[in-house]
Amino acid sequence: MTDFLEGVLCEDDERRFIEHLAECTGCEAYLDQFRRTIATTGELTPDNISSDARQQLLSAFRNWQGQ
């Protein structure tokens, strides 16, 4: 998914990925969600994240890493 979005797949892999997306609504939805997440987080800077939100994100990351 990331390689596709970054444009680093070889031509054959990119073609197969696009063909898969045409058949798989789950992956198509995941790709759309991934793009929206990148767009949203790309707009965030340390200055515009509240300290509470920052702590929640750090806690979620720590909990995820502990799994």
CHARMM internal coordinates of N, CA and C (Angstrom, degrees):
IC EDIT
DIST 1 N 1 CA 1.4486
DIST 1 CA 1 C 1.5303
ANGL 1 N 1 CA 1 C 109.73
DIST 1 C 2 N 1.3176
ANGL 1 CA 1 C 2 N 115.91
DIHE 1 N 1 CA 1 C 2 N -50.22
DIST 2 N 2 CA 1.4613
ANGL 1 C 2 N 2 CA 119.72
DIHE 1 CA 1 C 2 N 2 CA -178.60
DIST 2 CA 2 C 1.5223
ANGL 2 N 2 CA 2 C 111.34
DIHE 1 C 2 N 2 CA 2 C -64.15
DIST 2 C 3 N 1.3294
ANGL 2 CA 2 C 3 N 116.28
DIHE 2 N 2 CA 2 C 3 N -43.54
DIST 3 N 3 CA 1.4693
ANGL 2 C 3 N 3 CA 119.11
DIHE 2 CA 2 C 3 N 3 CA 178.60
DIST 3 CA 3 C 1.5251
ANGL 3 N 3 CA 3 C 111.53
DIHE 2 C 3 N 3 CA 3 C -60.58
DIST 3 C 4 N 1.3208
ANGL 3 CA 3 C 4 N 117.03
DIHE 3 N 3 CA 3 C 4 N -37.62
DIST 4 N 4 CA 1.4649
ANGL 3 C 4 N 4 CA 120.66
DIHE 3 CA 3 C 4 N 4 CA 177.33
DIST 4 CA 4 C 1.5239
ANGL 4 N 4 CA 4 C 110.15
DIHE 3 C 4 N 4 CA 4 C -63.26
DIST 4 C 5 N 1.3206
ANGL 4 CA 4 C 5 N 116.37
DIHE 4 N 4 CA 4 C 5 N -48.43
DIST 5 N 5 CA 1.4605
ANGL 4 C 5 N 5 CA 120.43
DIHE 4 CA 4 C 5 N 5 CA -178.61
DIST 5 CA 5 C 1.5283
ANGL 5 N 5 CA 5 C 111.94
DIHE 4 C 5 N 5 CA 5 C -64.40
DIST 5 C 6 N 1.3146
ANGL 5 CA 5 C 6 N 116.71
DIHE 5 N 5 CA 5 C 6 N -32.01
DIST 6 N 6 CA 1.4623
ANGL 5 C 6 N 6 CA 120.35
DIHE 5 CA 5 C 6 N 6 CA 179.94
DIST 6 CA 6 C 1.5247
ANGL 6 N 6 CA 6 C 112.54
DIHE 5 C 6 N 6 CA 6 C -85.62
DIST 6 C 7 N 1.3292
ANGL 6 CA 6 C 7 N 116.70
DIHE 6 N 6 CA 6 C 7 N -5.29
DIST 7 N 7 CA 1.4541
ANGL 6 C 7 N 7 CA 120.89
DIHE 6 CA 6 C 7 N 7 CA 177.25
DIST 7 CA 7 C 1.5179
ANGL 7 N 7 CA 7 C 114.56
DIHE 6 C 7 N 7 CA 7 C 71.79
DIST 7 C 8 N 1.3357
ANGL 7 CA 7 C 8 N 116.77
DIHE 7 N 7 CA 7 C 8 N 30.40
DIST 8 N 8 CA 1.4636
ANGL 7 C 8 N 8 CA 119.41
DIHE 7 CA 7 C 8 N 8 CA -177.08
DIST 8 CA 8 C 1.5291
ANGL 8 N 8 CA 8 C 113.45
DIHE 7 C 8 N 8 CA 8 C -107.58
DIST 8 C 9 N 1.3277
ANGL 8 CA 8 C 9 N 117.78
DIHE 8 N 8 CA 8 C 9 N 3.73
DIST 9 N 9 CA 1.4603
ANGL 8 C 9 N 9 CA 120.00
DIHE 8 CA 8 C 9 N 9 CA 176.55
DIST 9 CA 9 C 1.5254
ANGL 9 N 9 CA 9 C 109.95
DIHE 8 C 9 N 9 CA 9 C -72.94
DIST 9 C 10 N 1.3256
ANGL 9 CA 9 C 10 N 115.91
DIHE 9 N 9 CA 9 C 10 N 145.51
DIST 10 N 10 CA 1.4600
ANGL 9 C 10 N 10 CA 118.21
DIHE 9 CA 9 C 10 N 10 CA 173.14
DIST 10 CA 10 C 1.5322
ANGL 10 N 10 CA 10 C 107.76
DIHE 9 C 10 N 10 CA 10 C -67.43
DIST 10 C 11 N 1.3001
ANGL 10 CA 10 C 11 N 116.35
DIHE 10 N 10 CA 10 C 11 N 164.03
DIST 11 N 11 CA 1.4652
ANGL 10 C 11 N 11 CA 121.48
DIHE 10 CA 10 C 11 N 11 CA -174.82
DIST 11 CA 11 C 1.5334
ANGL 11 N 11 CA 11 C 112.15
DIHE 10 C 11 N 11 CA 11 C -56.48
DIST 11 C 12 N 1.3313
ANGL 11 CA 11 C 12 N 117.59
DIHE 11 N 11 CA 11 C 12 N -43.82
DIST 12 N 12 CA 1.4701
ANGL 11 C 12 N 12 CA 120.62
DIHE 11 CA 11 C 12 N 12 CA -179.40
DIST 12 CA 12 C 1.5253
ANGL 12 N 12 CA 12 C 112.05
DIHE 11 C 12 N 12 CA 12 C -65.03
DIST 12 C 13 N 1.3351
ANGL 12 CA 12 C 13 N 116.67
DIHE 12 N 12 CA 12 C 13 N -44.38
DIST 13 N 13 CA 1.4640
ANGL 12 C 13 N 13 CA 120.02
DIHE 12 CA 12 C 13 N 13 CA 179.32
DIST 13 CA 13 C 1.5234
ANGL 13 N 13 CA 13 C 111.28
DIHE 12 C 13 N 13 CA 13 C -64.96
DIST 13 C 14 N 1.3215
ANGL 13 CA 13 C 14 N 116.56
DIHE 13 N 13 CA 13 C 14 N -39.58
DIST 14 N 14 CA 1.4648
ANGL 13 C 14 N 14 CA 119.92
DIHE 13 CA 13 C 14 N 14 CA 178.48
DIST 14 CA 14 C 1.5304
ANGL 14 N 14 CA 14 C 110.56
DIHE 13 C 14 N 14 CA 14 C -63.65
DIST 14 C 15 N 1.3155
ANGL 14 CA 14 C 15 N 117.08
DIHE 14 N 14 CA 14 C 15 N -42.81
DIST 15 N 15 CA 1.4635
ANGL 14 C 15 N 15 CA 120.98
DIHE 14 CA 14 C 15 N 15 CA 178.59
DIST 15 CA 15 C 1.5345
ANGL 15 N 15 CA 15 C 110.24
DIHE 14 C 15 N 15 CA 15 C -61.38
DIST 15 C 16 N 1.3356
ANGL 15 CA 15 C 16 N 116.91
DIHE 15 N 15 CA 15 C 16 N -46.19
DIST 16 N 16 CA 1.4679
ANGL 15 C 16 N 16 CA 120.36
DIHE 15 CA 15 C 16 N 16 CA 179.18
DIST 16 CA 16 C 1.5257
ANGL 16 N 16 CA 16 C 111.22
DIHE 15 C 16 N 16 CA 16 C -63.12
DIST 16 C 17 N 1.3230
ANGL 16 CA 16 C 17 N 116.64
DIHE 16 N 16 CA 16 C 17 N -38.96
DIST 17 N 17 CA 1.4601
ANGL 16 C 17 N 17 CA 120.66
DIHE 16 CA 16 C 17 N 17 CA 179.40
DIST 17 CA 17 C 1.5283
ANGL 17 N 17 CA 17 C 110.15
DIHE 16 C 17 N 17 CA 17 C -63.42
DIST 17 C 18 N 1.3137
ANGL 17 CA 17 C 18 N 116.93
DIHE 17 N 17 CA 17 C 18 N -45.62
DIST 18 N 18 CA 1.4676
ANGL 17 C 18 N 18 CA 121.33
DIHE 17 CA 17 C 18 N 18 CA 179.48
DIST 18 CA 18 C 1.5246
ANGL 18 N 18 CA 18 C 110.64
DIHE 17 C 18 N 18 CA 18 C -64.07
DIST 18 C 19 N 1.3247
ANGL 18 CA 18 C 19 N 116.84
DIHE 18 N 18 CA 18 C 19 N -40.25
DIST 19 N 19 CA 1.4669
ANGL 18 C 19 N 19 CA 120.10
DIHE 18 CA 18 C 19 N 19 CA 176.63
DIST 19 CA 19 C 1.5250
ANGL 19 N 19 CA 19 C 110.72
DIHE 18 C 19 N 19 CA 19 C -62.54
DIST 19 C 20 N 1.3173
ANGL 19 CA 19 C 20 N 116.79
DIHE 19 N 19 CA 19 C 20 N -40.16
DIST 20 N 20 CA 1.4637
ANGL 19 C 20 N 20 CA 120.54
DIHE 19 CA 19 C 20 N 20 CA 177.95
DIST 20 CA 20 C 1.5270
ANGL 20 N 20 CA 20 C 110.66
DIHE 19 C 20 N 20 CA 20 C -63.51
DIST 20 C 21 N 1.3185
ANGL 20 CA 20 C 21 N 116.60
DIHE 20 N 20 CA 20 C 21 N -44.25
DIST 21 N 21 CA 1.4666
ANGL 20 C 21 N 21 CA 120.20
DIHE 20 CA 20 C 21 N 21 CA 179.21
DIST 21 CA 21 C 1.5273
ANGL 21 N 21 CA 21 C 111.55
DIHE 20 C 21 N 21 CA 21 C -58.96
DIST 21 C 22 N 1.3247
ANGL 21 CA 21 C 22 N 116.61
DIHE 21 N 21 CA 21 C 22 N -35.70
DIST 22 N 22 CA 1.4661
ANGL 21 C 22 N 22 CA 120.84
DIHE 21 CA 21 C 22 N 22 CA 179.95
DIST 22 CA 22 C 1.5238
ANGL 22 N 22 CA 22 C 111.49
DIHE 21 C 22 N 22 CA 22 C -64.95
DIST 22 C 23 N 1.3254
ANGL 22 CA 22 C 23 N 117.33
DIHE 22 N 22 CA 22 C 23 N -25.56
DIST 23 N 23 CA 1.4643
ANGL 22 C 23 N 23 CA 121.91
DIHE 22 CA 22 C 23 N 23 CA -177.61
DIST 23 CA 23 C 1.5260
ANGL 23 N 23 CA 23 C 113.60
DIHE 22 C 23 N 23 CA 23 C -101.97
DIST 23 C 24 N 1.3102
ANGL 23 CA 23 C 24 N 117.79
DIHE 23 N 23 CA 23 C 24 N -19.51
DIST 24 N 24 CA 1.4687
ANGL 23 C 24 N 24 CA 121.26
DIHE 23 CA 23 C 24 N 24 CA -171.21
DIST 24 CA 24 C 1.5297
ANGL 24 N 24 CA 24 C 110.47
DIHE 23 C 24 N 24 CA 24 C -116.07
DIST 24 C 25 N 1.3200
ANGL 24 CA 24 C 25 N 116.40
DIHE 24 N 24 CA 24 C 25 N 101.48
DIST 25 N 25 CA 1.4669
ANGL 24 C 25 N 25 CA 119.76
DIHE 24 CA 24 C 25 N 25 CA -178.65
DIST 25 CA 25 C 1.5246
ANGL 25 N 25 CA 25 C 111.62
DIHE 24 C 25 N 25 CA 25 C -67.05
DIST 25 C 26 N 1.3243
ANGL 25 CA 25 C 26 N 117.49
DIHE 25 N 25 CA 25 C 26 N -29.40
DIST 26 N 26 CA 1.4628
ANGL 25 C 26 N 26 CA 120.07
DIHE 25 CA 25 C 26 N 26 CA 178.36
DIST 26 CA 26 C 1.5170
ANGL 26 N 26 CA 26 C 111.84
DIHE 25 C 26 N 26 CA 26 C -64.06
DIST 26 C 27 N 1.3235
ANGL 26 CA 26 C 27 N 116.18
DIHE 26 N 26 CA 26 C 27 N -45.51
DIST 27 N 27 CA 1.4677
ANGL 26 C 27 N 27 CA 120.07
DIHE 26 CA 26 C 27 N 27 CA 178.97
DIST 27 CA 27 C 1.5234
ANGL 27 N 27 CA 27 C 111.22
DIHE 26 C 27 N 27 CA 27 C -69.45
DIST 27 C 28 N 1.3160
ANGL 27 CA 27 C 28 N 116.18
DIHE 27 N 27 CA 27 C 28 N -35.99
DIST 28 N 28 CA 1.4629
ANGL 27 C 28 N 28 CA 119.93
DIHE 27 CA 27 C 28 N 28 CA 177.57
DIST 28 CA 28 C 1.5307
ANGL 28 N 28 CA 28 C 109.99
DIHE 27 C 28 N 28 CA 28 C -62.47
DIST 28 C 29 N 1.3258
ANGL 28 CA 28 C 29 N 116.75
DIHE 28 N 28 CA 28 C 29 N -43.04
DIST 29 N 29 CA 1.4656
ANGL 28 C 29 N 29 CA 121.03
DIHE 28 CA 28 C 29 N 29 CA 178.14
DIST 29 CA 29 C 1.5266
ANGL 29 N 29 CA 29 C 110.55
DIHE 28 C 29 N 29 CA 29 C -66.02
DIST 29 C 30 N 1.3343
ANGL 29 CA 29 C 30 N 116.38
DIHE 29 N 29 CA 29 C 30 N -40.56
DIST 30 N 30 CA 1.4626
ANGL 29 C 30 N 30 CA 120.24
DIHE 29 CA 29 C 30 N 30 CA 178.95
DIST 30 CA 30 C 1.5271
ANGL 30 N 30 CA 30 C 110.69
DIHE 29 C 30 N 30 CA 30 C -63.22
DIST 30 C 31 N 1.3193
ANGL 30 CA 30 C 31 N 117.19
DIHE 30 N 30 CA 30 C 31 N -42.31
DIST 31 N 31 CA 1.4616
ANGL 30 C 31 N 31 CA 121.20
DIHE 30 CA 30 C 31 N 31 CA 178.00
DIST 31 CA 31 C 1.5271
ANGL 31 N 31 CA 31 C 110.61
DIHE 30 C 31 N 31 CA 31 C -61.56
DIST 31 C 32 N 1.3255
ANGL 31 CA 31 C 32 N 116.92
DIHE 31 N 31 CA 31 C 32 N -42.72
DIST 32 N 32 CA 1.4615
ANGL 31 C 32 N 32 CA 120.92
DIHE 31 CA 31 C 32 N 32 CA 178.27
DIST 32 CA 32 C 1.5253
ANGL 32 N 32 CA 32 C 110.33
DIHE 31 C 32 N 32 CA 32 C -62.31
DIST 32 C 33 N 1.3272
ANGL 32 CA 32 C 33 N 116.86
DIHE 32 N 32 CA 32 C 33 N -43.79
DIST 33 N 33 CA 1.4660
ANGL 32 C 33 N 33 CA 121.16
DIHE 32 CA 32 C 33 N 33 CA 178.54
DIST 33 CA 33 C 1.5305
ANGL 33 N 33 CA 33 C 110.28
DIHE 32 C 33 N 33 CA 33 C -63.37
DIST 33 C 34 N 1.3130
ANGL 33 CA 33 C 34 N 116.54
DIHE 33 N 33 CA 33 C 34 N -41.76
DIST 34 N 34 CA 1.4597
ANGL 33 C 34 N 34 CA 122.05
DIHE 33 CA 33 C 34 N 34 CA 178.76
DIST 34 CA 34 C 1.5285
ANGL 34 N 34 CA 34 C 110.32
DIHE 33 C 34 N 34 CA 34 C -60.16
DIST 34 C 35 N 1.3268
ANGL 34 CA 34 C 35 N 116.32
DIHE 34 N 34 CA 34 C 35 N -45.29
DIST 35 N 35 CA 1.4735
ANGL 34 C 35 N 35 CA 120.49
DIHE 34 CA 34 C 35 N 35 CA 179.06
DIST 35 CA 35 C 1.5245
ANGL 35 N 35 CA 35 C 111.28
DIHE 34 C 35 N 35 CA 35 C -62.89
DIST 35 C 36 N 1.3416
ANGL 35 CA 35 C 36 N 116.88
DIHE 35 N 35 CA 35 C 36 N -42.66
DIST 36 N 36 CA 1.4686
ANGL 35 C 36 N 36 CA 120.00
DIHE 35 CA 35 C 36 N 36 CA 179.50
DIST 36 CA 36 C 1.5250
ANGL 36 N 36 CA 36 C 111.12
DIHE 35 C 36 N 36 CA 36 C -65.59
DIST 36 C 37 N 1.3252
ANGL 36 CA 36 C 37 N 116.90
DIHE 36 N 36 CA 36 C 37 N -38.05
DIST 37 N 37 CA 1.4630
ANGL 36 C 37 N 37 CA 120.67
DIHE 36 CA 36 C 37 N 37 CA 178.03
DIST 37 CA 37 C 1.5203
ANGL 37 N 37 CA 37 C 110.58
DIHE 36 C 37 N 37 CA 37 C -63.90
DIST 37 C 38 N 1.3136
ANGL 37 CA 37 C 38 N 116.88
DIHE 37 N 37 CA 37 C 38 N -44.80
DIST 38 N 38 CA 1.4695
ANGL 37 C 38 N 38 CA 120.94
DIHE 37 CA 37 C 38 N 38 CA 178.30
DIST 38 CA 38 C 1.5276
ANGL 38 N 38 CA 38 C 110.35
DIHE 37 C 38 N 38 CA 38 C -61.14
DIST 38 C 39 N 1.3145
ANGL 38 CA 38 C 39 N 116.87
DIHE 38 N 38 CA 38 C 39 N -43.68
DIST 39 N 39 CA 1.4676
ANGL 38 C 39 N 39 CA 120.53
DIHE 38 CA 38 C 39 N 39 CA -179.97
DIST 39 CA 39 C 1.5279
ANGL 39 N 39 CA 39 C 110.86
DIHE 38 C 39 N 39 CA 39 C -63.37
DIST 39 C 40 N 1.3234
ANGL 39 CA 39 C 40 N 116.30
DIHE 39 N 39 CA 39 C 40 N -42.23
DIST 40 N 40 CA 1.4660
ANGL 39 C 40 N 40 CA 120.41
DIHE 39 CA 39 C 40 N 40 CA -178.62
DIST 40 CA 40 C 1.5166
ANGL 40 N 40 CA 40 C 111.55
DIHE 39 C 40 N 40 CA 40 C -68.99
DIST 40 C 41 N 1.3188
ANGL 40 CA 40 C 41 N 116.93
DIHE 40 N 40 CA 40 C 41 N -49.48
DIST 41 N 41 CA 1.4614
ANGL 40 C 41 N 41 CA 119.05
DIHE 40 CA 40 C 41 N 41 CA -177.73
DIST 41 CA 41 C 1.5165
ANGL 41 N 41 CA 41 C 111.97
DIHE 40 C 41 N 41 CA 41 C -70.49
DIST 41 C 42 N 1.3123
ANGL 41 CA 41 C 42 N 117.01
DIHE 41 N 41 CA 41 C 42 N -24.47
DIST 42 N 42 CA 1.4545
ANGL 41 C 42 N 42 CA 119.74
DIHE 41 CA 41 C 42 N 42 CA 176.55
DIST 42 CA 42 C 1.5146
ANGL 42 N 42 CA 42 C 112.25
DIHE 41 C 42 N 42 CA 42 C -66.65
DIST 42 C 43 N 1.3206
ANGL 42 CA 42 C 43 N 116.53
DIHE 42 N 42 CA 42 C 43 N -19.84
DIST 43 N 43 CA 1.4582
ANGL 42 C 43 N 43 CA 121.61
DIHE 42 CA 42 C 43 N 43 CA 179.59
DIST 43 CA 43 C 1.5227
ANGL 43 N 43 CA 43 C 112.23
DIHE 42 C 43 N 43 CA 43 C -88.74
DIST 43 C 44 N 1.3272
ANGL 43 CA 43 C 44 N 117.27
DIHE 43 N 43 CA 43 C 44 N -10.41
DIST 44 N 44 CA 1.4578
ANGL 43 C 44 N 44 CA 120.39
DIHE 43 CA 43 C 44 N 44 CA -177.44
DIST 44 CA 44 C 1.5206
ANGL 44 N 44 CA 44 C 110.99
DIHE 43 C 44 N 44 CA 44 C -85.01
DIST 44 C 45 N 1.3117
ANGL 44 CA 44 C 45 N 114.76
DIHE 44 N 44 CA 44 C 45 N 139.43
DIST 45 N 45 CA 1.4555
ANGL 44 C 45 N 45 CA 121.04
DIHE 44 CA 44 C 45 N 45 CA 171.89
DIST 45 CA 45 C 1.5232
ANGL 45 N 45 CA 45 C 106.72
DIHE 44 C 45 N 45 CA 45 C -127.53
DIST 45 C 46 N 1.3131
ANGL 45 CA 45 C 46 N 117.90
DIHE 45 N 45 CA 45 C 46 N 159.65
DIST 46 N 46 CA 1.4699
ANGL 45 C 46 N 46 CA 118.98
DIHE 45 CA 45 C 46 N 46 CA 179.34
DIST 46 CA 46 C 1.5235
ANGL 46 N 46 CA 46 C 112.97
DIHE 45 C 46 N 46 CA 46 C -55.83
DIST 46 C 47 N 1.3246
ANGL 46 CA 46 C 47 N 116.77
DIHE 46 N 46 CA 46 C 47 N -28.59
DIST 47 N 47 CA 1.4643
ANGL 46 C 47 N 47 CA 120.04
DIHE 46 CA 46 C 47 N 47 CA -177.72
DIST 47 CA 47 C 1.5190
ANGL 47 N 47 CA 47 C 113.70
DIHE 46 C 47 N 47 CA 47 C -73.22
DIST 47 C 48 N 1.3388
ANGL 47 CA 47 C 48 N 118.30
DIHE 47 N 47 CA 47 C 48 N -25.94
DIST 48 N 48 CA 1.4631
ANGL 47 C 48 N 48 CA 117.88
DIHE 47 CA 47 C 48 N 48 CA -175.91
DIST 48 CA 48 C 1.5265
ANGL 48 N 48 CA 48 C 113.19
DIHE 47 C 48 N 48 CA 48 C -106.69
DIST 48 C 49 N 1.3338
ANGL 48 CA 48 C 49 N 117.17
DIHE 48 N 48 CA 48 C 49 N 18.72
DIST 49 N 49 CA 1.4626
ANGL 48 C 49 N 49 CA 121.45
DIHE 48 CA 48 C 49 N 49 CA 173.72
DIST 49 CA 49 C 1.5229
ANGL 49 N 49 CA 49 C 107.34
DIHE 48 C 49 N 49 CA 49 C -107.81
DIST 49 C 50 N 1.3218
ANGL 49 CA 49 C 50 N 116.52
DIHE 49 N 49 CA 49 C 50 N 124.42
DIST 50 N 50 CA 1.4632
ANGL 49 C 50 N 50 CA 119.42
DIHE 49 CA 49 C 50 N 50 CA -179.91
DIST 50 CA 50 C 1.5237
ANGL 50 N 50 CA 50 C 109.82
DIHE 49 C 50 N 50 CA 50 C -65.34
DIST 50 C 51 N 1.3205
ANGL 50 CA 50 C 51 N 116.41
DIHE 50 N 50 CA 50 C 51 N 156.11
DIST 51 N 51 CA 1.4656
ANGL 50 C 51 N 51 CA 119.76
DIHE 50 CA 50 C 51 N 51 CA -179.75
DIST 51 CA 51 C 1.5254
ANGL 51 N 51 CA 51 C 110.89
DIHE 50 C 51 N 51 CA 51 C -62.72
DIST 51 C 52 N 1.3415
ANGL 51 CA 51 C 52 N 117.68
DIHE 51 N 51 CA 51 C 52 N -34.68
DIST 52 N 52 CA 1.4645
ANGL 51 C 52 N 52 CA 121.06
DIHE 51 CA 51 C 52 N 52 CA 177.71
DIST 52 CA 52 C 1.5289
ANGL 52 N 52 CA 52 C 110.67
DIHE 51 C 52 N 52 CA 52 C -64.98
DIST 52 C 53 N 1.3240
ANGL 52 CA 52 C 53 N 116.65
DIHE 52 N 52 CA 52 C 53 N -45.92
DIST 53 N 53 CA 1.4654
ANGL 52 C 53 N 53 CA 120.45
DIHE 52 CA 52 C 53 N 53 CA 178.86
DIST 53 CA 53 C 1.5223
ANGL 53 N 53 CA 53 C 110.27
DIHE 52 C 53 N 53 CA 53 C -63.70
DIST 53 C 54 N 1.3113
ANGL 53 CA 53 C 54 N 116.63
DIHE 53 N 53 CA 53 C 54 N -39.68
DIST 54 N 54 CA 1.4708
ANGL 53 C 54 N 54 CA 120.51
DIHE 53 CA 53 C 54 N 54 CA 178.43
DIST 54 CA 54 C 1.5240
ANGL 54 N 54 CA 54 C 110.53
DIHE 53 C 54 N 54 CA 54 C -60.85
DIST 54 C 55 N 1.3271
ANGL 54 CA 54 C 55 N 117.19
DIHE 54 N 54 CA 54 C 55 N -45.08
DIST 55 N 55 CA 1.4639
ANGL 54 C 55 N 55 CA 120.96
DIHE 54 CA 54 C 55 N 55 CA 179.60
DIST 55 CA 55 C 1.5263
ANGL 55 N 55 CA 55 C 111.54
DIHE 54 C 55 N 55 CA 55 C -64.61
DIST 55 C 56 N 1.3243
ANGL 55 CA 55 C 56 N 117.11
DIHE 55 N 55 CA 55 C 56 N -39.01
DIST 56 N 56 CA 1.4642
ANGL 55 C 56 N 56 CA 120.59
DIHE 55 CA 55 C 56 N 56 CA 177.97
DIST 56 CA 56 C 1.5264
ANGL 56 N 56 CA 56 C 110.87
DIHE 55 C 56 N 56 CA 56 C -64.27
DIST 56 C 57 N 1.3232
ANGL 56 CA 56 C 57 N 117.22
DIHE 56 N 56 CA 56 C 57 N -42.27
DIST 57 N 57 CA 1.4617
ANGL 56 C 57 N 57 CA 121.04
DIHE 56 CA 56 C 57 N 57 CA 177.98
DIST 57 CA 57 C 1.5236
ANGL 57 N 57 CA 57 C 111.49
DIHE 56 C 57 N 57 CA 57 C -63.98
DIST 57 C 58 N 1.3263
ANGL 57 CA 57 C 58 N 116.31
DIHE 57 N 57 CA 57 C 58 N -44.76
DIST 58 N 58 CA 1.4633
ANGL 57 C 58 N 58 CA 119.84
DIHE 57 CA 57 C 58 N 58 CA 179.06
DIST 58 CA 58 C 1.5215
ANGL 58 N 58 CA 58 C 111.26
DIHE 57 C 58 N 58 CA 58 C -63.40
DIST 58 C 59 N 1.3236
ANGL 58 CA 58 C 59 N 116.48
DIHE 58 N 58 CA 58 C 59 N -40.82
DIST 59 N 59 CA 1.4648
ANGL 58 C 59 N 59 CA 120.66
DIHE 58 CA 58 C 59 N 59 CA 178.15
DIST 59 CA 59 C 1.5230
ANGL 59 N 59 CA 59 C 111.26
DIHE 58 C 59 N 59 CA 59 C -63.91
DIST 59 C 60 N 1.3228
ANGL 59 CA 59 C 60 N 116.64
DIHE 59 N 59 CA 59 C 60 N -44.37
DIST 60 N 60 CA 1.4673
ANGL 59 C 60 N 60 CA 120.51
DIHE 59 CA 59 C 60 N 60 CA 178.87
DIST 60 CA 60 C 1.5227
ANGL 60 N 60 CA 60 C 110.37
DIHE 59 C 60 N 60 CA 60 C -62.19
DIST 60 C 61 N 1.3188
ANGL 60 CA 60 C 61 N 117.60
DIHE 60 N 60 CA 60 C 61 N -40.46
DIST 61 N 61 CA 1.4598
ANGL 60 C 61 N 61 CA 121.06
DIHE 60 CA 60 C 61 N 61 CA 179.07
DIST 61 CA 61 C 1.5228
ANGL 61 N 61 CA 61 C 110.71
DIHE 60 C 61 N 61 CA 61 C -65.70
DIST 61 C 62 N 1.3209
ANGL 61 CA 61 C 62 N 116.54
DIHE 61 N 61 CA 61 C 62 N -43.78
DIST 62 N 62 CA 1.4712
ANGL 61 C 62 N 62 CA 119.42
DIHE 61 CA 61 C 62 N 62 CA 179.16
DIST 62 CA 62 C 1.5221
ANGL 62 N 62 CA 62 C 110.90
DIHE 61 C 62 N 62 CA 62 C -62.65
DIST 62 C 63 N 1.3277
ANGL 62 CA 62 C 63 N 117.12
DIHE 62 N 62 CA 62 C 63 N -42.91
DIST 63 N 63 CA 1.4669
ANGL 62 C 63 N 63 CA 120.90
DIHE 62 CA 62 C 63 N 63 CA 178.81
DIST 63 CA 63 C 1.5167
ANGL 63 N 63 CA 63 C 111.00
DIHE 62 C 63 N 63 CA 63 C -64.08
DIST 63 C 64 N 1.3192
ANGL 63 CA 63 C 64 N 117.19
DIHE 63 N 63 CA 63 C 64 N -39.99
DIST 64 N 64 CA 1.4604
ANGL 63 C 64 N 64 CA 121.62
DIHE 63 CA 63 C 64 N 64 CA 178.83
DIST 64 CA 64 C 1.5212
ANGL 64 N 64 CA 64 C 110.15
DIHE 63 C 64 N 64 CA 64 C -64.70
DIST 64 C 65 N 1.3236
ANGL 64 CA 64 C 65 N 117.18
DIHE 64 N 64 CA 64 C 65 N -42.63
DIST 65 N 65 CA 1.4632
ANGL 64 C 65 N 65 CA 121.50
DIHE 64 CA 64 C 65 N 65 CA -179.89
DIST 65 CA 65 C 1.5247
ANGL 65 N 65 CA 65 C 111.43
DIHE 64 C 65 N 65 CA 65 C -65.65
DIST 65 C 66 N 1.3256
ANGL 65 CA 65 C 66 N 116.84
DIHE 65 N 65 CA 65 C 66 N -28.73
DIST 66 N 66 CA 1.4601
ANGL 65 C 66 N 66 CA 121.24
DIHE 65 CA 65 C 66 N 66 CA -178.61
DIST 66 CA 66 C 1.5146
ANGL 66 N 66 CA 66 C 114.37
DIHE 65 C 66 N 66 CA 66 C -78.90
DIST 66 C 67 N 1.3173
ANGL 66 CA 66 C 67 N 117.61
DIHE 66 N 66 CA 66 C 67 N -9.07
DIST 67 N 67 CA 1.4700
ANGL 66 C 67 N 67 CA 120.54
DIHE 66 CA 66 C 67 N 67 CA -177.06
DIST 67 CA 67 C 1.4974
ANGL 67 N 67 CA 67 C 112.15
DIHE 66 C 67 N 67 CA 67 C -74.91
END
COOR INIT
IC SEED 1 N 1 CA 1 C
IC BUILD
